[in-house]
Amino acid sequence: MIDIQNVNKWFDDFHVLKNISMSVAKGEVIVVCGPSGSGKSTLIKCVNGLEPFQKGTITVNDVSVGAKDTNLPELRSHIGMVFQNFELFPHMTAMQNICLSQLKVLGRSQSEAQDRANTLLDRVGLEGLGFKYSSELSGGQQQRVAIARALAMDPFAMLFDEPTSALDPEMINEVLEVMQELARDDGMTMMVVTHEMGFARRVADRVIFMDEGEIVEDANTDDFFGTPRSDRAQLFLSKILQH
């Protein structure tokens, strides 16, 4: 579903991604973790073309992300993206946020879009809250609306960029539970940048550990949490699992 080969990216003189190669099979859940500044978020944004890259190839569902003739808006309409800070339109209700792209991009009728939105609001545990604005919702509720908005486009893959980092601790689980159900019940292909190691243990098929712009480890979940091969990953886990 997602194939990344020898990808390099620079921000001016800063080499942020160094020869990244990995793949994600259909229905696979990949957690990307590592210290801050390791290139995790940049990598996931390169997958749907939100960040350009200078070398290498990224192919999503047989479409080359970096090719000059690729219609990136069309490709992005099939790749759900959930950001750290929700990115909801504050002047719109939850229902309107979920309907907008369905109307503008998919060409659905108002009734079709609303029916789909209601189904997804129920799916993420927000039945009956479609009339509320962002300011009337908790952070966890806003993030679940953002997930519903992404799902409304019927994506073949979902990308999550630290989806719980802006949430209060008590709201984190309600978002992770929705993501866990997506993986378990829907078989959704997912790349998740997160520090939530409990989620990684429960849900991920593989864990990618990055440091200083490189993939240090690409291992199945049991192996990664059992005995990481690299000293750097062992040090990372020894610190993060204490909390």
N, C-alpha and C positions, 0 to 999 in steps of 0.2 A: 504493500500500500504506500509506504514512504521509503524512499531509498536515497541516502546521502552518501556521496562519494568525494573524498579529498577536498572538502569545502574549506576555504580560507576566506577570512574577512578581516579587513583593517578599518579602524577609525583613525584617519590620518596616518600617523606613524605607529599607532598601537595595534598590534596583531592580536585581535580578540578571539578569533577562531583559527586553529592550527591543524590543518589536514584532518578534518573531522570525517569519519566514515562510520555509518551505522545504518540499520534498516529496521522497519517496523512492519510486521506481517498483518494481514487483515485480521481484526478481532483481538490483536495483541495490545496489552497495556504496558507502556514503558514509563518508568519514573526516571527523570533526570535530576540528579542532586549534585551537591558540591558547595564549596564556600562561596560567599558573595564575591562577585567579580570574576567568576570562573568562565563566563560565557554562556550560561544556561539559557537565560531569557533571550539573548541575541540569537542563539541557535534556533529556538522554537519560532522566533519571528521570521527567520530566514525561510522556514519551511513553507509559509504561505506568502512569501514575498513582501512582507512588511518591512524587512530589512534586506537591502541588496547585498550580494556577496561577490567577491572579485575572482575567485578561482573555485573550480570543482563543479559538481552537478547535484541538483536536488530534483528528484522525480516523485510526484504524488499522483497515484492512480494513473500512471503512464503519461503524465503531463510534466514537461520540464519547466520547473519554476523559473529558472534563469534565462530561458530562451527569449530572444527579442520578440518573437511573434506570438508568445503566450499571452492570452487574455487573462491577466491577473485578477481583475474583478470577477470574471466568470469562475476562475478556479477558487477564489476565496469564498464564493457563495456556496461551495460544497465542502469547505473546511471550517468547522466551528471553532471560534477562538474566544476564550474566556480570559479576561485580564485581571490584574491585581485589584484594580479600583472600579470594577463594575462597568464603567463607561455607559451608563444608562442616560437617556435624554431626560433631564430633570423636569422639563415642561410637559412631559408626556406621562400618562399612566402606565402601569405595568402592562396592561393589555395593548396599549398603543405602541409601546416599545417592542413588544413581541410581534405585532402585526406589520410594522413599518416595512421591513425588508421583504416580507412575504408579498406585500402589495407592490412594492417598487421593483423588486428583482425577479420574483417568481411569477408575478402577474396574477396572483390569486385574487378572487373576489373578496369583498369585505366580509361576507358571511363565512367563506371558507377560511380566511385568515383568523377570524375570531373563534371559529370552532376548533381550529388547530391550537390556538393560544389557550383556550379553556382546557383542552386536553392536557397540554403541557404544564399549565399552572397546577393542575391536579397532580400531574406526574412528579412535580418537584415539591409537593406539599403546600401549595399556596392557593388552594381552591377558594374561590370567592373573593380574592384580593386583587383582582385585575383592575379595579377602579382606583386603586391607591397610587399616589405619586411616590417618587423615590424618597422624598423627605419624610414620608409617612411610614416607611419600611425600615426595619433593622438592617444592619450590614449583611447579615446572613440571608435575609429575605431578598435584598437587592442582588446578591450574588446568585441566588437561585433563579431570579428573574432573568439575569444575564445568561445563565445556562439554558433556560427555556427559550430565550431569544435565539441562541445559537442552534438549538435543536429544531426550531421551527423551520429552518432551511433544509432539513433532511440531509445533514452532512454525512459523508462517508468516513470522516475522521474528525476527532475533536482534539484541540490543543488547549492546554491549561497553563497559564503563566502565573505561578504562585497564587492560586485562586483564594487561598485563605490568609495570606500574609497581612491583609488590611483589616482582619476581623478580630473582634474580641474573642478570647479563648472559649467562652461558652457557646459561641456561634459557629465555631470551626466544624464541629461534628455534624451539624445539620447540612452543611455543604458537602463534606466528605461522604456522608451517607448517600446523597443523591448521586455523586460520582461513582460510588461503589455499586449502586444499583444499575447505573448505565453500563458498567463493565460486566456485571453479573447477568443482568436480565436482557440487555439489548445487544451484548457482544460488540460494543462500540470500540473501534480502533482509537486509542488514546495515547498522546504524549503529554506527560504531566511534569512540569517543573515545580518541585515542592521540597520543603524541609520536613514534611509530615511523614516520619519514618514508619509510624504505625500503619498509615494508609498504604505505604509502599509494601510493607510486609504482607498485608491482607490482600491487596488487589493486584500489584504489579506482577507481570510475567518475568520482566527483566528490569534491572537497575543499571542506569548509565551514570557513572561517577566522573565528574569533570573537575579539572583544576588548571588554572592559568591557561584557559583556552584549548585544552586538550582532553580527550577521553582517556582517563587513567584506567578505568575498569568498565567492562561491558559483560555483566554476569547475570545468570538467573538469580531470582530473588533469594532462594535458600542459600546459595553459595555466597552471595554478597553479604548477607547478614550472619552467615556462619563463620567463614574465615576469609575476609577480603585478601586478595593476593598482594595488593600494594600496601606499603607502610602508610602512604598518605590517606588512603581510604580507611584504614584501621584507626588512624588518629582522628579523622573526621567523625567516625561512628562513636569512638570513645567519648568524644565531647558532646555530640548531639543526643546520644541515648541516655545521658545522665539527667536530662531535663524532661 
